[in-house]
């Protein structure tokens, strides 16, 4: 396995030296992740409400948990792109 090196100093490149690519596909992926995590927990809460006969309780819990998880993921991805 050949290690890459910095052309000027001859030191090996660190993985943190490379910034993630900011492309439209990356942004679309972030949006899909945001929406899908909320939808997944909302659907889980809906089916749990149907099973336990507790109308809006688990649907709301699923929505808020999915929203906070999605928002956390979005913030984490934004910090990586700084």
N, C-alpha and C positions, 0 to 999 in steps of 0.2 A: 504494500500500500504506500503510495507516494504522498507525502505531506506537502501541502501548498505553502508557499512562503511569500512574504512581502518582498516585492521587487527592489525597493529602496534599501531596506535595512537587513534583509536576509532572515528576518524573524518569521516564524510561522504565524499565519493569520489566526486570529481568535474567532470563534463563531459569532461573538457579540459585535465584531467589527462590521459585519454585514447587516444592513437594515432590511426588514421584510419589504417585499415589493408592494407598492400601493397601486393596485390595478382595480379596474372596474369589477373583475371577477371576485377579487378579495372582498370588496364592499358588498357585492351581491351575496356572497357567502355569509357575511356577517348579518345581513338582513334576514336571510333565510334561517340562520341559526336563532336569531331573536324571535321570529314569528313561530318557528316550529317548536321551540322549547315552551313557549306560552301555550300553544295549541295542544301539545302533548299532555301537559299537566291539567289543562282545562278538561280535556276528554277523560283523563283518568279520574278527575274529581266528579265529573258527570256520571260516569259509570259506577263509581263508588256511592254516590248519592242514590242512584237507582237501586243498588243492591241493599243499602242500609236504610232506605226510605228517610233520608235526612235532606230534604229538598235542596236548598242552595248552599248548605254548609261546606261540603267538600269541593264543590265547584269553585266557590270563592277562595277557599284555601289553596286550591290548585292554581287558580289564576294568579294570586299574589306570590306564591312560591315560584311559579314559572316566570313571572315578571321580574322578580328580584334576581333569580338565577340568570336570566337573559341580560339584565342590566349589568350584573357583575361581569359576565362574559364580555360584554361590549366594552366596559371600562378596562378590563384586562387587555383586550386586543388593542385598544387605543393607546395604552401605556407602552405596549410592545412596539408600536409604530412611531413613538417619539424620537 
